[in-house]
Every structure is written in C-alpha cells, then in structure tokens.
Amino acid sequence: MENTFDIKEELKKLPDAPGVYIMHDKDDVIIYIGKAKSLTKRVHQYFQAS
C-alpha cells in the first residue's frame, strides 16, 4: 500500500487556533516559518486559487 499525501485531508486536521506553521520544500528543507491567529484560515489561504 502506497502512502499518498492528500492536501484536502491534511487541511481538515488543522485547528482553528493560534499557532506556528513550517513549510518544507520537496527535500524537506525549511523554506518558511509563520505564525497565525487561526492556523486553519492562514494555511488554507496558501492553497486557494488566486
């Protein structure tokens, strides 16, 4: 069984609470660290069509 990353499922797991998030590139190198009043709202913004 192959593990696949499903962004929609991962976004559902985020709490609607303040916190810090870390973005990694394909090589697992940290490319961004951010903070938000609502992790759900902030991280969803990254994955919306502009």
PDB file of N, H, CA, C and O in Angstrom:
ATOM      1  N   MET A   1       0.845  -1.179   0.000  1.00  0.00           N
ATOM      2  CA  MET A   1       0.000   0.000   0.000  1.00  0.00           C
ATOM      3  C   MET A   1       0.898   1.253   0.000  1.00  0.00           C
ATOM      4  O   MET A   1       1.810   1.381   0.817  1.00  0.00           O
ATOM      5  N   GLU A   2       0.622   2.145  -0.912  1.00  0.00           N
ATOM      6  H   GLU A   2      -0.119   2.041  -1.576  1.00  0.00           H
ATOM      7  CA  GLU A   2       1.433   3.354  -1.060  1.00  0.00           C
ATOM      8  C   GLU A   2       0.826   4.500  -0.258  1.00  0.00           C
ATOM      9  O   GLU A   2      -0.384   4.723  -0.304  1.00  0.00           O
ATOM     10  N   ASN A   3       1.666   5.226   0.477  1.00  0.00           N
ATOM     11  H   ASN A   3       2.649   5.045   0.515  1.00  0.00           H
ATOM     12  CA  ASN A   3       1.212   6.412   1.211  1.00  0.00           C
ATOM     13  C   ASN A   3       1.162   7.585   0.255  1.00  0.00           C
ATOM     14  O   ASN A   3       2.146   7.889  -0.419  1.00  0.00           O
ATOM     15  N   THR A   4       0.012   8.245   0.194  1.00  0.00           N
ATOM     16  H   THR A   4      -0.787   7.999   0.742  1.00  0.00           H
ATOM     17  CA  THR A   4      -0.113   9.428  -0.648  1.00  0.00           C
ATOM     18  C   THR A   4      -0.512  10.603   0.223  1.00  0.00           C
ATOM     19  O   THR A   4      -1.198  10.452   1.234  1.00  0.00           O
ATOM     20  N   PHE A   5      -0.070  11.761  -0.189  1.00  0.00           N
ATOM     21  H   PHE A   5       0.487  11.884  -1.010  1.00  0.00           H
ATOM     22  CA  PHE A   5      -0.364  12.988   0.544  1.00  0.00           C
ATOM     23  C   PHE A   5      -1.604  13.624  -0.063  1.00  0.00           C
ATOM     24  O   PHE A   5      -1.617  13.955  -1.249  1.00  0.00           O
ATOM     25  N   ASP A   6      -2.640  13.797   0.738  1.00  0.00           N
ATOM     26  H   ASP A   6      -2.630  13.528   1.701  1.00  0.00           H
ATOM     27  CA  ASP A   6      -3.883  14.415   0.285  1.00  0.00           C
ATOM     28  C   ASP A   6      -4.051  15.742   1.019  1.00  0.00           C
ATOM     29  O   ASP A   6      -4.401  15.766   2.199  1.00  0.00           O
ATOM     30  N   ILE A   7      -3.799  16.837   0.319  1.00  0.00           N
ATOM     31  H   ILE A   7      -3.514  16.817  -0.639  1.00  0.00           H
ATOM     32  CA  ILE A   7      -3.819  18.151   0.958  1.00  0.00           C
ATOM     33  C   ILE A   7      -5.184  18.466   1.558  1.00  0.00           C
ATOM     34  O   ILE A   7      -5.252  19.073   2.626  1.00  0.00           O
ATOM     35  N   LYS A   8      -6.257  18.076   0.909  1.00  0.00           N
ATOM     36  H   LYS A   8      -6.201  17.582   0.041  1.00  0.00           H
ATOM     37  CA  LYS A   8      -7.601  18.361   1.438  1.00  0.00           C
ATOM     38  C   LYS A   8      -7.813  17.678   2.790  1.00  0.00           C
ATOM     39  O   LYS A   8      -8.403  18.259   3.700  1.00  0.00           O
ATOM     40  N   GLU A   9      -7.335  16.460   2.910  1.00  0.00           N
ATOM     41  H   GLU A   9      -6.856  15.988   2.171  1.00  0.00           H
ATOM     42  CA  GLU A   9      -7.475  15.737   4.175  1.00  0.00           C
ATOM     43  C   GLU A   9      -6.579  16.345   5.255  1.00  0.00           C
ATOM     44  O   GLU A   9      -6.981  16.430   6.416  1.00  0.00           O
ATOM     45  N   GLU A  10      -5.392  16.760   4.889  1.00  0.00           N
ATOM     46  H   GLU A  10      -5.066  16.691   3.946  1.00  0.00           H
ATOM     47  CA  GLU A  10      -4.482  17.378   5.854  1.00  0.00           C
ATOM     48  C   GLU A  10      -5.026  18.715   6.351  1.00  0.00           C
ATOM     49  O   GLU A  10      -4.902  19.022   7.536  1.00  0.00           O
ATOM     50  N   LEU A  11      -5.623  19.510   5.472  1.00  0.00           N
ATOM     51  H   LEU A  11      -5.723  19.260   4.509  1.00  0.00           H
ATOM     52  CA  LEU A  11      -6.183  20.797   5.875  1.00  0.00           C
ATOM     53  C   LEU A  11      -7.330  20.629   6.871  1.00  0.00           C
ATOM     54  O   LEU A  11      -7.540  21.489   7.727  1.00  0.00           O
ATOM     55  N   LYS A  12      -8.063  19.538   6.764  1.00  0.00           N
ATOM     56  H   LYS A  12      -7.893  18.840   6.069  1.00  0.00           H
ATOM     57  CA  LYS A  12      -9.167  19.269   7.692  1.00  0.00           C
ATOM     58  C   LYS A  12      -8.668  19.029   9.119  1.00  0.00           C
ATOM     59  O   LYS A  12      -9.426  19.199  10.074  1.00  0.00           O
ATOM     60  N   LYS A  13      -7.425  18.642   9.268  1.00  0.00           N
ATOM     61  H   LYS A  13      -6.809  18.504   8.493  1.00  0.00           H
ATOM     62  CA  LYS A  13      -6.859  18.315  10.577  1.00  0.00           C
ATOM     63  C   LYS A  13      -6.379  19.534  11.354  1.00  0.00           C
ATOM     64  O   LYS A  13      -6.097  19.437  12.548  1.00  0.00           O
ATOM     65  N   LEU A  14      -6.283  20.679  10.686  1.00  0.00           N
ATOM     66  H   LEU A  14      -6.512  20.758   9.716  1.00  0.00           H
ATOM     67  CA  LEU A  14      -5.748  21.876  11.345  1.00  0.00           C
ATOM     68  C   LEU A  14      -6.733  22.452  12.352  1.00  0.00           C
ATOM     69  O   LEU A  14      -7.934  22.495  12.087  1.00  0.00           O
ATOM     70  N   PRO A  15      -6.244  22.889  13.490  1.00  0.00           N
ATOM     71  CA  PRO A  15      -7.120  23.509  14.490  1.00  0.00           C
ATOM     72  C   PRO A  15      -7.406  24.969  14.146  1.00  0.00           C
ATOM     73  O   PRO A  15      -6.588  25.633  13.510  1.00  0.00           O
ATOM     74  N   ASP A  16      -8.547  25.456  14.559  1.00  0.00           N
ATOM     75  H   ASP A  16      -9.212  24.916  15.075  1.00  0.00           H
ATOM     76  CA  ASP A  16      -8.882  26.869  14.405  1.00  0.00           C
ATOM     77  C   ASP A  16      -8.388  27.586  15.657  1.00  0.00           C
ATOM     78  O   ASP A  16      -9.173  28.091  16.460  1.00  0.00           O
ATOM     79  N   ALA A  17      -7.071  27.614  15.798  1.00  0.00           N
ATOM     80  H   ALA A  17      -6.433  27.204  15.146  1.00  0.00           H
ATOM     81  CA  ALA A  17      -6.432  28.166  16.993  1.00  0.00           C
ATOM     82  C   ALA A  17      -5.128  28.834  16.570  1.00  0.00           C
ATOM     83  O   ALA A  17      -4.624  28.576  15.477  1.00  0.00           O
ATOM     84  N   PRO A  18      -4.580  29.688  17.430  1.00  0.00           N
ATOM     85  CA  PRO A  18      -3.289  30.299  17.112  1.00  0.00           C
ATOM     86  C   PRO A  18      -2.192  29.246  17.071  1.00  0.00           C
ATOM     87  O   PRO A  18      -2.270  28.214  17.737  1.00  0.00           O
ATOM     88  N   GLY A  19      -1.169  29.530  16.274  1.00  0.00           N
ATOM     89  H   GLY A  19      -1.105  30.368  15.732  1.00  0.00           H
ATOM     90  CA  GLY A  19      -0.061  28.596  16.225  1.00  0.00           C
ATOM     91  C   GLY A  19       1.007  28.994  15.237  1.00  0.00           C
ATOM     92  O   GLY A  19       0.930  30.040  14.592  1.00  0.00           O
ATOM     93  N   VAL A  20       1.999  28.143  15.133  1.00  0.00           N
ATOM     94  H   VAL A  20       2.062  27.294  15.656  1.00  0.00           H
ATOM     95  CA  VAL A  20       3.126  28.337  14.225  1.00  0.00           C
ATOM     96  C   VAL A  20       3.083  27.207  13.197  1.00  0.00           C
ATOM     97  O   VAL A  20       2.762  26.065  13.524  1.00  0.00           O
ATOM     98  N   TYR A  21       3.410  27.545  11.957  1.00  0.00           N
ATOM     99  H   TYR A  21       3.670  28.473  11.691  1.00  0.00           H
ATOM    100  CA  TYR A  21       3.451  26.535  10.912  1.00  0.00           C
ATOM    101  C   TYR A  21       4.788  26.617  10.194  1.00  0.00           C
ATOM    102  O   TYR A  21       5.399  27.683  10.110  1.00  0.00           O
ATOM    103  N   ILE A  22       5.229  25.491   9.684  1.00  0.00           N
ATOM    104  H   ILE A  22       4.732  24.625   9.752  1.00  0.00           H
ATOM    105  CA  ILE A  22       6.517  25.398   8.996  1.00  0.00           C
ATOM    106  C   ILE A  22       6.280  24.787   7.619  1.00  0.00           C
ATOM    107  O   ILE A  22       5.625  23.752   7.496  1.00  0.00           O
ATOM    108  N   MET A  23       6.814  25.430   6.591  1.00  0.00           N
ATOM    109  H   MET A  23       7.346  26.271   6.691  1.00  0.00           H
ATOM    110  CA  MET A  23       6.713  24.899   5.230  1.00  0.00           C
ATOM    111  C   MET A  23       8.065  24.342   4.825  1.00  0.00           C
ATOM    112  O   MET A  23       9.106  24.951   5.071  1.00  0.00           O
ATOM    113  N   HIS A  24       8.029  23.174   4.197  1.00  0.00           N
ATOM    114  H   HIS A  24       7.183  22.680   3.997  1.00  0.00           H
ATOM    115  CA  HIS A  24       9.233  22.487   3.736  1.00  0.00           C
ATOM    116  C   HIS A  24       9.182  22.357   2.221  1.00  0.00           C
ATOM    117  O   HIS A  24       8.100  22.314   1.635  1.00  0.00           O
ATOM    118  N   ASP A  25      10.351  22.294   1.586  1.00  0.00           N
ATOM    119  H   ASP A  25      11.229  22.329   2.063  1.00  0.00           H
ATOM    120  CA  ASP A  25      10.375  22.021   0.158  1.00  0.00           C
ATOM    121  C   ASP A  25      10.408  20.509  -0.060  1.00  0.00           C
ATOM    122  O   ASP A  25      10.319  19.734   0.892  1.00  0.00           O
ATOM    123  N   LYS A  26      10.537  20.102  -1.316  1.00  0.00           N
ATOM    124  H   LYS A  26      10.609  20.732  -2.090  1.00  0.00           H
ATOM    125  CA  LYS A  26      10.497  18.672  -1.636  1.00  0.00           C
ATOM    126  C   LYS A  26      11.631  17.882  -1.003  1.00  0.00           C
ATOM    127  O   LYS A  26      11.531  16.665  -0.841  1.00  0.00           O
ATOM    128  N   ASP A  27      12.716  18.575  -0.642  1.00  0.00           N
ATOM    129  H   ASP A  27      12.797  19.563  -0.773  1.00  0.00           H
ATOM    130  CA  ASP A  27      13.855  17.912   0.008  1.00  0.00           C
ATOM    131  C   ASP A  27      13.799  18.019   1.527  1.00  0.00           C
ATOM    132  O   ASP A  27      14.769  17.700   2.214  1.00  0.00           O
ATOM    133  N   ASP A  28      12.666  18.468   2.046  1.00  0.00           N
ATOM    134  H   ASP A  28      11.878  18.727   1.488  1.00  0.00           H
ATOM    135  CA  ASP A  28      12.412  18.606   3.475  1.00  0.00           C
ATOM    136  C   ASP A  28      13.240  19.716   4.131  1.00  0.00           C
ATOM    137  O   ASP A  28      13.478  19.695   5.339  1.00  0.00           O
ATOM    138  N   VAL A  29      13.673  20.686   3.317  1.00  0.00           N
ATOM    139  H   VAL A  29      13.479  20.703   2.336  1.00  0.00           H
ATOM    140  CA  VAL A  29      14.381  21.856   3.835  1.00  0.00           C
ATOM    141  C   VAL A  29      13.340  22.903   4.209  1.00  0.00           C
ATOM    142  O   VAL A  29      12.422  23.164   3.432  1.00  0.00           O
ATOM    143  N   ILE A  30      13.470  23.499   5.378  1.00  0.00           N
ATOM    144  H   ILE A  30      14.216  23.287   6.009  1.00  0.00           H
ATOM    145  CA  ILE A  30      12.521  24.528   5.810  1.00  0.00           C
ATOM    146  C   ILE A  30      12.664  25.748   4.914  1.00  0.00           C
ATOM    147  O   ILE A  30      13.756  26.299   4.768  1.00  0.00           O
ATOM    148  N   ILE A  31      11.544  26.170   4.308  1.00  0.00           N
ATOM    149  H   ILE A  31      10.658  25.722   4.427  1.00  0.00           H
ATOM    150  CA  ILE A  31      11.577  27.341   3.436  1.00  0.00           C
ATOM    151  C   ILE A  31      10.792  28.514   4.012  1.00  0.00           C
ATOM    152  O   ILE A  31      10.947  29.644   3.550  1.00  0.00           O
ATOM    153  N   TYR A  32       9.948  28.260   5.021  1.00  0.00           N
ATOM    154  H   TYR A  32       9.822  27.342   5.396  1.00  0.00           H
ATOM    155  CA  TYR A  32       9.171  29.344   5.601  1.00  0.00           C
ATOM    156  C   TYR A  32       8.648  28.923   6.963  1.00  0.00           C
ATOM    157  O   TYR A  32       8.230  27.780   7.154  1.00  0.00           O
ATOM    158  N   ILE A  33       8.674  29.847   7.903  1.00  0.00           N
ATOM    159  H   ILE A  33       9.013  30.775   7.749  1.00  0.00           H
ATOM    160  CA  ILE A  33       8.060  29.648   9.215  1.00  0.00           C
ATOM    161  C   ILE A  33       7.134  30.825   9.438  1.00  0.00           C
ATOM    162  O   ILE A  33       7.538  31.978   9.289  1.00  0.00           O
ATOM    163  N   GLY A  34       5.895  30.536   9.794  1.00  0.00           N
ATOM    164  H   GLY A  34       5.567  29.599   9.914  1.00  0.00           H
ATOM    165  CA  GLY A  34       4.930  31.611  10.001  1.00  0.00           C
ATOM    166  C   GLY A  34       4.125  31.383  11.258  1.00  0.00           C
ATOM    167  O   GLY A  34       4.149  30.306  11.853  1.00  0.00           O
ATOM    168  N   LYS A  35       3.406  32.429  11.649  1.00  0.00           N
ATOM    169  H   LYS A  35       3.386  33.304  11.165  1.00  0.00           H
ATOM    170  CA  LYS A  35       2.506  32.298  12.795  1.00  0.00           C
ATOM    171  C   LYS A  35       1.164  32.874  12.388  1.00  0.00           C
ATOM    172  O   LYS A  35       1.082  33.715  11.494  1.00  0.00           O
ATOM    173  N   ALA A  36       0.122  32.420  13.046  1.00  0.00           N
ATOM    174  H   ALA A  36       0.189  31.736  13.772  1.00  0.00           H
ATOM    175  CA  ALA A  36      -1.224  32.844  12.673  1.00  0.00           C
ATOM    176  C   ALA A  36      -2.147  32.818  13.884  1.00  0.00           C
ATOM    177  O   ALA A  36      -1.953  32.042  14.819  1.00  0.00           O
ATOM    178  N   LYS A  37      -3.144  33.676  13.846  1.00  0.00           N
ATOM    179  H   LYS A  37      -3.301  34.308  13.086  1.00  0.00           H
ATOM    180  CA  LYS A  37      -4.185  33.660  14.876  1.00  0.00           C
ATOM    181  C   LYS A  37      -5.102  32.461  14.677  1.00  0.00           C
ATOM    182  O   LYS A  37      -5.636  31.915  15.642  1.00  0.00           O
ATOM    183  N   SER A  38      -5.282  32.056  13.430  1.00  0.00           N
ATOM    184  H   SER A  38      -4.848  32.500  12.646  1.00  0.00           H
ATOM    185  CA  SER A  38      -6.078  30.868  13.109  1.00  0.00           C
ATOM    186  C   SER A  38      -5.289  30.045  12.094  1.00  0.00           C
ATOM    187  O   SER A  38      -5.172  30.439  10.933  1.00  0.00           O
ATOM    188  N   LEU A  39      -4.756  28.924  12.515  1.00  0.00           N
ATOM    189  H   LEU A  39      -4.851  28.604  13.458  1.00  0.00           H
ATOM    190  CA  LEU A  39      -3.995  28.078  11.606  1.00  0.00           C
ATOM    191  C   LEU A  39      -4.848  27.623  10.427  1.00  0.00           C
ATOM    192  O   LEU A  39      -4.373  27.597   9.291  1.00  0.00           O
ATOM    193  N   THR A  40      -6.083  27.271  10.683  1.00  0.00           N
ATOM    194  H   THR A  40      -6.469  27.293  11.606  1.00  0.00           H
ATOM    195  CA  THR A  40      -6.964  26.817   9.616  1.00  0.00           C
ATOM    196  C   THR A  40      -7.088  27.865   8.524  1.00  0.00           C
ATOM    197  O   THR A  40      -6.877  27.569   7.348  1.00  0.00           O
ATOM    198  N   LYS A  41      -7.427  29.081   8.906  1.00  0.00           N
ATOM    199  H   LYS A  41      -7.598  29.322   9.862  1.00  0.00           H
ATOM    200  CA  LYS A  41      -7.632  30.131   7.908  1.00  0.00           C
ATOM    201  C   LYS A  41      -6.345  30.478   7.172  1.00  0.00           C
ATOM    202  O   LYS A  41      -6.349  30.644   5.952  1.00  0.00           O
ATOM    203  N   ARG A  42      -5.252  30.588   7.904  1.00  0.00           N
ATOM    204  H   ARG A  42      -5.249  30.454   8.895  1.00  0.00           H
ATOM    205  CA  ARG A  42      -3.988  31.010   7.282  1.00  0.00           C
ATOM    206  C   ARG A  42      -3.456  29.980   6.305  1.00  0.00           C
ATOM    207  O   ARG A  42      -3.082  30.329   5.185  1.00  0.00           O
ATOM    208  N   VAL A  43      -3.415  28.731   6.704  1.00  0.00           N
ATOM    209  H   VAL A  43      -3.719  28.448   7.614  1.00  0.00           H
ATOM    210  CA  VAL A  43      -2.853  27.707   5.827  1.00  0.00           C
ATOM    211  C   VAL A  43      -3.769  27.465   4.623  1.00  0.00           C
ATOM    212  O   VAL A  43      -3.280  27.189   3.528  1.00  0.00           O
ATOM    213  N   HIS A  44      -5.084  27.565   4.809  1.00  0.00           N
ATOM    214  H   HIS A  44      -5.481  27.789   5.699  1.00  0.00           H
ATOM    215  CA  HIS A  44      -5.996  27.441   3.673  1.00  0.00           C
ATOM    216  C   HIS A  44      -5.703  28.504   2.618  1.00  0.00           C
ATOM    217  O   HIS A  44      -5.833  28.239   1.423  1.00  0.00           O
ATOM    218  N   GLN A  45      -5.312  29.694   3.043  1.00  0.00           N
ATOM    219  H   GLN A  45      -5.207  29.909   4.014  1.00  0.00           H
ATOM    220  CA  GLN A  45      -5.011  30.771   2.100  1.00  0.00           C
ATOM    221  C   GLN A  45      -3.909  30.380   1.116  1.00  0.00           C
ATOM    222  O   GLN A  45      -3.935  30.799  -0.041  1.00  0.00           O
ATOM    223  N   TYR A  46      -2.963  29.599   1.556  1.00  0.00           N
ATOM    224  H   TYR A  46      -2.941  29.258   2.496  1.00  0.00           H
ATOM    225  CA  TYR A  46      -1.868  29.180   0.673  1.00  0.00           C
ATOM    226  C   TYR A  46      -2.337  28.260  -0.447  1.00  0.00           C
ATOM    227  O   TYR A  46      -1.698  28.181  -1.495  1.00  0.00           O
ATOM    228  N   PHE A  47      -3.435  27.575  -0.232  1.00  0.00           N
ATOM    229  H   PHE A  47      -3.954  27.640   0.620  1.00  0.00           H
ATOM    230  CA  PHE A  47      -3.877  26.571  -1.191  1.00  0.00           C
ATOM    231  C   PHE A  47      -5.142  26.951  -1.951  1.00  0.00           C
ATOM    232  O   PHE A  47      -5.777  26.095  -2.566  1.00  0.00           O
ATOM    233  N   GLN A  48      -5.510  28.222  -1.912  1.00  0.00           N
ATOM    234  H   GLN A  48      -4.995  28.918  -1.413  1.00  0.00           H
ATOM    235  CA  GLN A  48      -6.654  28.715  -2.671  1.00  0.00           C
ATOM    236  C   GLN A  48      -6.169  29.257  -4.016  1.00  0.00           C
ATOM    237  O   GLN A  48      -5.060  29.781  -4.124  1.00  0.00           O
ATOM    238  N   ALA A  49      -7.014  29.122  -5.034  1.00  0.00           N
ATOM    239  H   ALA A  49      -7.914  28.696  -4.947  1.00  0.00           H
ATOM    240  CA  ALA A  49      -6.675  29.704  -6.345  1.00  0.00           C
ATOM    241  C   ALA A  49      -6.697  31.214  -6.233  1.00  0.00           C
ATOM    242  O   ALA A  49      -7.562  31.780  -5.565  1.00  0.00           O
ATOM    243  N   SER A  50      -5.752  31.868  -6.881  1.00  0.00           N
ATOM    244  H   SER A  50      -5.049  31.409  -7.424  1.00  0.00           H
ATOM    245  CA  SER A  50      -5.713  33.332  -6.778  1.00  0.00           C
ATOM    246  C   SER A  50      -6.560  33.995  -7.844  1.00  0.00           C
ATOM    247  O   SER A  50      -6.636  35.222  -7.897  1.00  0.00           O
TER     248      SER A  50
END
